Amino acid sequence: MAHPQAYLAAVGGKHPVSKSNSVTKFIDFIGYVRRLLFAVAAFFVASVSQGYAQTGPFAGMAGAWSGSGTITLDDGSNERIRCRATYAVGAGGNGLNLSLSCASDSYKINLSGNVIAQGQALSGTWSEASRGVSGNLEGRGSNGNFQVVASAPALTAHIALKTQGNKQSIVIRSESAFRNVSISLSRS
């Protein structure tokens, strides 16, 4: 047993740390960090690629939009209106969740909807929160141009939406609630 005591005495009474063991652990740690960074980068590239790989009719609409326009009320008066829209695109560019909020001096619109495209045919649901109205959407569209009819009991609105790059125009015509809304939006 004199040998272990002599060994401890030679290293100052402490167990020696193997330098090769510490170096191996450090190299393993660096390898782990590299693999982790590579996995995060691969996930990010795959996520971004999926966003660009969408080819459905709504693929170019995702994001936040804002702008202004005019609203023609039932009495024939016109007011300036400010709007914000948010679009979430899914299902490979064939599904759209939308939120459109607009306000003028005397009028407010809080519209939300879910739309699905099957070829050029569009269908879905919508609701307008400030009036507690909801209904169905049907229409057609492709290449950023959409013509939709929103219907509910005692309400029918015709909506034309055109998206080209970071610009979007929306025209809504109705026989009730208001006559016409014309909006120009830009992607934020």
Backbone torsions as a table, in degrees:
resi	resn	phi	psi	omega
1	MET	NA	-5.0	179.5
2	ALA	-68.1	-28.5	-178.1
3	HIS	-63.6	-48.5	178.2
4	PRO	-62.5	-36.5	179.0
5	GLN	-67.3	-40.0	178.9
6	ALA	-65.0	-37.1	179.5
7	TYR	-65.3	-46.3	178.1
8	LEU	-63.8	-37.9	179.5
9	ALA	-65.6	-34.5	-178.3
10	ALA	-68.7	-25.8	-179.4
11	VAL	-107.6	24.0	175.6
12	GLY	76.0	27.5	177.5
13	GLY	79.0	7.7	180.0
14	LYS	-115.4	153.6	174.4
15	HIS	-73.9	130.8	-179.3
16	PRO	-69.0	145.3	175.8
17	VAL	-98.3	128.2	-180.0
18	SER	-72.8	120.4	178.8
19	LYS	-64.2	-35.7	-179.5
20	SER	-67.8	-33.3	177.6
21	ASN	-66.8	-42.3	178.8
22	SER	-66.0	-41.9	179.2
23	VAL	-64.3	-40.9	178.9
24	THR	-62.7	-42.8	178.7
25	LYS	-64.3	-40.5	179.1
26	PHE	-64.5	-43.6	178.5
27	ILE	-63.6	-41.0	177.2
28	ASP	-61.7	-41.2	179.4
29	PHE	-63.8	-44.7	178.7
30	ILE	-61.5	-41.5	177.3
31	GLY	-61.7	-42.0	177.9
32	TYR	-61.8	-45.3	179.7
33	VAL	-62.5	-42.2	178.6
34	ARG	-61.5	-45.3	179.6
35	ARG	-63.1	-40.4	179.5
36	LEU	-64.5	-46.7	178.3
37	LEU	-62.4	-40.3	178.0
38	PHE	-63.1	-42.6	179.4
39	ALA	-63.7	-42.5	178.7
40	VAL	-64.6	-44.0	179.2
41	ALA	-63.3	-42.2	178.8
42	ALA	-63.1	-41.7	178.0
43	PHE	-62.6	-44.5	-179.9
44	PHE	-62.4	-46.1	179.8
45	VAL	-62.5	-41.8	178.8
46	ALA	-64.1	-40.6	179.5
47	SER	-64.4	-46.7	-180.0
48	VAL	-65.9	-40.8	179.3
49	SER	-61.9	-39.2	178.3
50	GLN	-62.7	-39.9	178.5
51	GLY	-62.5	-40.8	179.6
52	TYR	-79.9	-21.1	-178.3
53	ALA	-78.0	-13.1	180.0
54	GLN	-64.3	130.4	-177.9
55	THR	-124.5	4.2	-180.0
56	GLY	-68.9	176.8	-174.9
57	PRO	-65.7	-19.3	-178.2
58	PHE	-100.6	2.0	-171.8
59	ALA	-55.6	-34.5	-177.3
60	GLY	-88.1	7.0	-173.6
61	MET	-101.5	-14.7	-172.7
62	ALA	-55.9	137.8	174.4
63	GLY	126.5	-171.0	-179.1
64	ALA	-102.4	136.4	-178.1
65	TRP	-128.5	153.3	175.2
66	SER	-152.0	158.1	179.5
67	GLY	171.8	-159.0	-176.2
68	SER	-146.8	175.1	179.1
69	GLY	-177.9	-154.9	178.8
70	THR	-131.8	152.5	174.2
71	ILE	-124.7	134.2	174.6
72	THR	-104.1	116.5	-176.5
73	LEU	-82.8	171.0	-178.7
74	ASP	-55.5	-34.6	-178.5
75	ASP	-79.3	0.7	178.6
76	GLY	91.4	-5.6	179.3
77	SER	-76.8	151.0	178.7
78	ASN	-110.6	142.0	175.1
79	GLU	-134.4	148.6	174.0
80	ARG	-73.5	141.6	-178.0
81	ILE	-131.8	138.6	176.6
82	ARG	-108.6	139.3	-173.9
83	CYS	-137.4	152.7	171.6
84	ARG	-133.0	137.7	177.6
85	ALA	-132.2	145.6	174.5
86	THR	-131.5	130.1	179.3
87	TYR	-122.4	130.4	172.5
88	ALA	-114.4	122.7	-175.7
89	VAL	-105.6	134.4	178.4
90	GLY	-141.5	-168.2	178.1
91	ALA	51.7	43.9	177.7
92	GLY	66.3	25.3	-179.1
93	GLY	94.7	1.1	-178.2
94	ASN	-100.9	-2.7	178.7
95	GLY	-122.8	142.7	-177.8
96	LEU	-139.6	126.9	168.6
97	ASN	-106.8	128.7	-175.9
98	LEU	-128.7	152.6	174.6
99	SER	-141.4	124.7	-179.9
100	LEU	-130.0	120.2	178.0
101	SER	-120.8	125.9	179.6
102	CYS	-134.4	150.8	177.7
103	ALA	-148.6	139.3	170.6
104	SER	-119.5	-168.8	178.8
105	ASP	-63.1	-33.9	-175.4
106	SER	-127.9	5.6	-174.8
107	TYR	-137.1	146.2	180.0
108	LYS	-137.9	139.4	176.5
109	ILE	-127.4	128.5	173.7
110	ASN	-129.8	87.4	-173.3
111	LEU	-102.7	136.6	171.8
112	SER	-136.3	156.6	-178.6
113	GLY	-166.0	164.5	175.1
114	ASN	-130.9	126.6	-176.0
115	VAL	-129.3	142.0	175.4
116	ILE	-126.2	140.2	178.9
117	ALA	-108.0	135.2	171.7
118	GLN	-126.7	98.7	-169.7
119	GLY	68.4	-127.2	177.7
120	GLN	-95.1	-6.2	179.8
121	ALA	-81.3	134.4	179.9
122	LEU	-117.7	141.4	174.5
123	SER	-150.5	157.3	179.8
124	GLY	170.7	-163.7	-179.9
125	THR	-129.5	158.8	178.6
126	TRP	-145.5	161.7	173.4
127	SER	-149.9	149.7	177.1
128	GLU	-121.9	109.8	-168.4
129	ALA	-69.4	-38.5	-175.2
130	SER	-69.7	-19.5	178.0
131	ARG	-112.7	-5.6	179.9
132	GLY	64.2	37.7	-178.5
133	VAL	-112.4	142.4	175.8
134	SER	-147.3	161.6	-178.6
135	GLY	-173.7	-156.2	-176.4
136	ASN	-112.6	155.6	175.5
137	LEU	-118.6	138.8	171.7
138	GLU	-145.1	145.2	178.1
139	GLY	176.5	-160.5	-179.0
140	ARG	-140.0	157.2	176.3
141	GLY	177.5	156.9	173.9
142	SER	-168.0	162.8	177.0
143	ASN	50.3	38.1	176.4
144	GLY	82.5	0.6	179.0
145	ASN	-112.3	124.5	-176.0
146	PHE	-133.0	137.6	172.2
147	GLN	-124.1	118.3	-172.2
148	VAL	-132.3	146.1	171.5
149	VAL	-111.6	123.2	175.8
150	ALA	-102.1	124.4	-177.1
151	SER	-127.6	150.3	175.8
152	ALA	-157.3	166.4	176.2
153	PRO	-55.0	126.8	178.1
154	ALA	66.8	18.3	179.0
155	LEU	-149.5	130.3	171.4
156	THR	-136.5	129.6	178.2
157	ALA	-129.6	137.3	177.0
158	HIS	-102.4	126.2	-174.9
159	ILE	-120.8	128.4	173.0
160	ALA	-117.7	125.8	-178.1
161	LEU	-129.1	130.7	178.4
162	LYS	-129.4	125.6	177.7
163	THR	-117.2	127.7	177.0
164	GLN	-138.8	105.0	-176.4
165	GLY	64.3	-123.8	179.8
166	ASN	-98.6	17.8	178.4
167	LYS	-119.4	144.9	-179.1
168	GLN	-145.7	140.0	173.9
169	SER	-123.6	140.7	179.6
170	ILE	-130.6	129.5	174.6
171	VAL	-125.2	125.7	179.0
172	ILE	-121.2	124.9	177.1
173	ARG	-116.9	135.1	-177.4
174	SER	-142.6	150.9	175.6
175	GLU	-92.4	-8.8	179.5
176	SER	-137.1	161.6	180.0
177	ALA	73.4	-48.6	175.5
178	PHE	-159.7	169.6	-180.0
179	ARG	-94.8	-44.0	-171.6
180	ASN	-156.0	140.9	170.7
181	VAL	-129.3	131.7	177.9
182	SER	-129.3	120.0	-172.9
183	ILE	-129.0	140.3	170.5
184	SER	-117.2	126.4	-178.5
185	LEU	-121.4	154.6	172.1
186	SER	-127.8	145.7	178.1
187	ARG	-70.4	132.3	-178.6
188	SER	-75.4	NA	NA
